[in-house]
Amino acid sequence: MAAAEHVTLEGIATELYALPLPEFTAARNARAKELDDARLAAEVRALRKPLLAAWVVNLFARERVTELREALDLASDLREAQADLDAAALTSLNRQRRALIRALAQQAEELAAEHGEHITQSTADAVEQTLNAAMFDADAATAVASGRLVRPLEVGGDPAELVDAVAGHLGDVSAAPAAPVDQVKERRERKAAERALRTAESALTQAERTRDEIDRTRKRVSDQIDRLEERAEELESELARVSKEADRSRRERDALDDGLAEAGTRVEEARTAAAATQAALDRLRG
């Protein structure tokens, strides 16, 4: 048996909560009897048998580490998006969260069935609710990752209730599948770069839209200029023709004026001759 100083309540609880439910009570009591430390033995005997939903989540945390890591990484992104008030990222992450939780809960149910536990719908709902709680709260995520849940968790549960839901000390969990610091930094830098790219792409799209609108307006104005210049040429041609016609008409009028003056002179001469002739005729008659 391992040296007493290396034996902890959390380590023993992790072993016991990995057992099939029917074996828990007998294994717990036997393990307590093996201990030389009376206080630790009493703590082990006080360990509560996990409720079925908690046992299923513990089983999932132990045998589906990669899937749980994916869920908790997404949870971290979700909390960062909430802190940053990134509405677009938050909408996308919430959609991913709902889909992922449903998938993980289904996997947990199938895993329980493989270990001989067929769960009811209410238990399945409690499993999904517990995984969902881990998505919204870092302490709940640590509790789920511990594999030492005694009962299922609720979203937004009281911190004191969370501590009571885990066997042993929650703060002693060292194997929670959280991403290393350098990975967190890299993910944050990648998210910042992605946001900058989205901003740049949006600016590019707006600039292209403005450019295209200006180009369309320019083409429309250019077409209008072409039509006006064509019309101006037509009017200039018409003006030249009218001016030429006016000059011809003025020359014709001047010629008519000369003819009119000459005709007036002849009228006066004819009138004078007629008057003389009439006077002569009158003398002859008298």
C-alpha angles and dihedrals in degrees: 000000000000119000113277094242090061095051115093135177089240093053093049092046090052090054094046096046089054091063125093110272096247090057097049103089097046092044092049093052092045092050091051091054091055093059122097092196104087094198093050090045090054091049090051092050088051093057109119123229106251120247113247095256091051091048090052091051090048089051091050093048090052100044103030101047095147094051091047091049089053091051095047092046088053088048090055090050089049093053091047090051090051091050092048092045087229098166096184093049091043093054092049094045093048089053090050091046094055092048093045095048091051090050094046093048089052090050090049091051091050091047091052090051089053087056093050100263116121107192130206126236092258090055091047089052090051091051091051091046091052093050089047091052089055089056093059103038129046093210091051088050090053090048092052092046091051092071088219103103115147096187137006121276132235128221108259093010122169114271091233090054089049092056090048090052093063127069110234127359115332093206092061094067107121102165100061107141095241120149116257117259093254090053091050090050091047092048092049091048090048091050091049090050091048091051090048089050092050090050092049092047090049090050090048092050091049092047091049091048091051092046092050091049091050090047091052091048091048092052090049091051091045090053089049091051091051091052093047093048090049089050091047090054090050091050092047089052090048091048091052090049093048092046090052090048090049091052090050091049092050091052090049091049091050090052090049090049089056091048091048092053092049092047090050090054091051090049091054091047092049091047091053092048091049091051092051092048091050091051092051091049091050091053091051092052093048 
